[in-house]
Amino acid sequence: MKRYYLVRHAQTLWNSENRIQGHSDRPLSPLGLQQAQRLGTFFASRHVQGIFTSWLQRSQQTAHAIASGNGHGVSPVVEQELAEMHLGAWEGLTPEEVDAQFQGAYEQWRTVPSSVRIPNAEPVEQFRARARRALERIVATAGEGEYVVVTHGGVIATLLADVLGADYDAILRRVRLDNAGITALEFGVGLPHVLWINWTAHLQDGSLPLPGGWF
C-alpha cells in the first residue's frame, strides 16, 4: 500500500493579499513559515519515506520544513512538473484587478474555469497532463509506504479530479484547498482512494481527532 499526502504549500504574502501566483516565485510569509513548522511537527510521527516538491520556492520551503521536522533523514526531491499552472498575464493581480483589466474574465472563471483563455498562460490541458505525469512517475518509482508531495492548489485540484473521475471545473469551484492543508490518497489494489481532503487541524491550537481514524 502507498499513501500520498498532498500538501499545499504554506502561505505567501501574495496569498494573504489574494494575488494570483502561478509561476511567480514568492517566498513564504512569516505566517507561512509558522504553518510550515506546524507541518513538520505533524509529520514527525509519521514514517515518511520520501518527500517530493515542486521547484517553486514556496513549495521547497514548505518541504524542507517537513523534512527537518520528521527526523528520518529524508531530503526533498524536486519534481519539476509539480509546479502550479503558469497563469500568464494574471500573475500578480487580484481577482478584482483581473476583472478590471480583462473584461470580467475572473468572474467568468468562477463559473466555468476551463472556458477562460488567459493571455500568455499555460493551456489547461497541458497543465493537467504534466500534473498527472508527475504523480504517475512518483507512484511508479516509489516503494510501499508513506510519502509527502508538496505542491500547489491547482495541482491538487487536478489530481483529485482524476482520482475521483470528477469534473475539473467543479473541483476548482467547489473544493477548498487551504495553505498548508493536507489531502491524502491511497494506492493499492484496484482504484486509488481519497482518504481526506484539506485537513488543517495541525494548524490549530490543541488537537482534534483525524478523519477516518487514520492516526
ZIGI-V616031 format. One record per residue. N is the residue number from 1. RES is the residue in three letters. OMEGA is omega as a letter, one per 20 degrees, with the letter a starting at -180 (* if undefined). Layout:
N,RES,OMEGA + N,RES,OMEGA
This chain:
1,MET,r + 2,LYS,r + 3,ARG,a + 4,TYR,r + 5,TYR,r + 6,LEU,a + 7,VAL,r + 8,ARG,a + 9,HIS,r + 10,ALA,a + 11,GLN,r + 12,THR,r + 13,LEU,r + 14,TRP,r + 15,ASN,a + 16,SER,r + 17,GLU,a + 18,ASN,r + 19,ARG,a + 20,ILE,a + 21,GLN,a + 22,GLY,r + 23,HIS,r + 24,SER,a + 25,ASP,a + 26,ARG,r + 27,PRO,r + 28,LEU,r + 29,SER,r + 30,PRO,r + 31,LEU,r + 32,GLY,r + 33,LEU,r + 34,GLN,r + 35,GLN,r + 36,ALA,r + 37,GLN,r + 38,ARG,r + 39,LEU,r + 40,GLY,r + 41,THR,a + 42,PHE,a + 43,PHE,a + 44,ALA,a + 45,SER,r + 46,ARG,r + 47,HIS,a + 48,VAL,a + 49,GLN,r + 50,GLY,r + 51,ILE,r + 52,PHE,a + 53,THR,r + 54,SER,a + 55,TRP,a + 56,LEU,a + 57,GLN,r + 58,ARG,r + 59,SER,a + 60,GLN,r + 61,GLN,r + 62,THR,a + 63,ALA,a + 64,HIS,r + 65,ALA,r + 66,ILE,a + 67,ALA,a + 68,SER,a + 69,GLY,a + 70,ASN,r + 71,GLY,a + 72,HIS,r + 73,GLY,r + 74,VAL,r + 75,SER,a + 76,PRO,r + 77,VAL,a + 78,VAL,r + 79,GLU,a + 80,GLN,a + 81,GLU,r + 82,LEU,a + 83,ALA,r + 84,GLU,r + 85,MET,r + 86,HIS,a + 87,LEU,r + 88,GLY,a + 89,ALA,r + 90,TRP,a + 91,GLU,a + 92,GLY,a + 93,LEU,r + 94,THR,r + 95,PRO,a + 96,GLU,r + 97,GLU,r + 98,VAL,a + 99,ASP,a + 100,ALA,a + 101,GLN,a + 102,PHE,r + 103,GLN,r + 104,GLY,a + 105,ALA,a + 106,TYR,r + 107,GLU,r + 108,GLN,r + 109,TRP,r + 110,ARG,a + 111,THR,a + 112,VAL,a + 113,PRO,a + 114,SER,r + 115,SER,a + 116,VAL,r + 117,ARG,a + 118,ILE,a + 119,PRO,r + 120,ASN,a + 121,ALA,r + 122,GLU,r + 123,PRO,a + 124,VAL,a + 125,GLU,r + 126,GLN,r + 127,PHE,a + 128,ARG,a + 129,ALA,a + 130,ARG,r + 131,ALA,r + 132,ARG,r + 133,ARG,a + 134,ALA,a + 135,LEU,r + 136,GLU,r + 137,ARG,r + 138,ILE,a + 139,VAL,a + 140,ALA,a + 141,THR,a + 142,ALA,r + 143,GLY,r + 144,GLU,r + 145,GLY,a + 146,GLU,a + 147,TYR,r + 148,VAL,r + 149,VAL,a + 150,VAL,a + 151,THR,a + 152,HIS,a + 153,GLY,a + 154,GLY,r + 155,VAL,r + 156,ILE,r + 157,ALA,a + 158,THR,r + 159,LEU,r + 160,LEU,r + 161,ALA,r + 162,ASP,a + 163,VAL,a + 164,LEU,a + 165,GLY,a + 166,ALA,r + 167,ASP,a + 168,TYR,r + 169,ASP,a + 170,ALA,r + 171,ILE,a + 172,LEU,a + 173,ARG,a + 174,ARG,r + 175,VAL,r + 176,ARG,r + 177,LEU,a + 178,ASP,r + 179,ASN,r + 180,ALA,r + 181,GLY,a + 182,ILE,r + 183,THR,a + 184,ALA,r + 185,LEU,r + 186,GLU,r + 187,PHE,r + 188,GLY,r + 189,VAL,r + 190,GLY,a + 191,LEU,r + 192,PRO,a + 193,HIS,r + 194,VAL,a + 195,LEU,r + 196,TRP,a + 197,ILE,r + 198,ASN,r + 199,TRP,a + 200,THR,a + 201,ALA,r + 202,HIS,r + 203,LEU,a + 204,GLN,r + 205,ASP,a + 206,GLY,a + 207,SER,r + 208,LEU,r + 209,PRO,r + 210,LEU,a + 211,PRO,r + 212,GLY,r + 213,GLY,a + 214,TRP,r + 215,PHE,*
